[in-house]
């Protein structure tokens, strides 16, 4: 199941635009999945790795784990925002949730 989610979320993240959505001040707070998706997008963008290969997988995934942990810590230490961010994170958008559900379902059927 987690492999299907990772595959589906990578596809969604790879299709995102240039900007990483603001996670601070969300109601409810940013989820672990949203923080990891933002970290994955950041690492993808700065590294130039569009698709992970055997040669790039280990350092790429290690960077995602480190950026995720740093982001989680940063969000927990910053003071609250006065207003929520204007942009809805991709993982909260109905069309993205529907695509993730379809991909997870398709992956479950082929396994």
Secondary structure in CASP SS format (residue, H / E / C, confidence):
PFRMAT SS
TARGET T0000
AUTHOR 0000-0000-0000
METHOD secondary structure of the structure
MODEL  1
X C 1.00
X H 1.00
X H 1.00
X H 1.00
X H 1.00
X H 1.00
X H 1.00
X H 1.00
X H 1.00
X H 1.00
X H 1.00
X H 1.00
X H 1.00
X H 1.00
X C 1.00
X C 1.00
X C 1.00
X C 1.00
X C 1.00
X C 1.00
X C 1.00
X C 1.00
X C 1.00
X C 1.00
X C 1.00
X C 1.00
X C 1.00
X C 1.00
X C 1.00
X C 1.00
X C 1.00
X H 1.00
X H 1.00
X H 1.00
X H 1.00
X H 1.00
X H 1.00
X H 1.00
X H 1.00
X H 1.00
X H 1.00
X H 1.00
X H 1.00
X H 1.00
X H 1.00
X H 1.00
X H 1.00
X C 1.00
X C 1.00
X C 1.00
X C 1.00
X C 1.00
X C 1.00
X C 1.00
X C 1.00
X C 1.00
X H 1.00
X H 1.00
X H 1.00
X H 1.00
X H 1.00
X H 1.00
X H 1.00
X H 1.00
X H 1.00
X H 1.00
X H 1.00
X H 1.00
X H 1.00
X H 1.00
X H 1.00
X H 1.00
X H 1.00
X H 1.00
X H 1.00
X H 1.00
X H 1.00
X C 1.00
X C 1.00
X C 1.00
X C 1.00
X C 1.00
X C 1.00
X C 1.00
X C 1.00
X C 1.00
X C 1.00
X C 1.00
X C 1.00
X H 1.00
X H 1.00
X H 1.00
X C 1.00
X H 1.00
X H 1.00
X H 1.00
X H 1.00
X H 1.00
X H 1.00
X H 1.00
X H 1.00
X H 1.00
X H 1.00
X H 1.00
X H 1.00
X H 1.00
X H 1.00
X H 1.00
X H 1.00
X H 1.00
X C 1.00
END
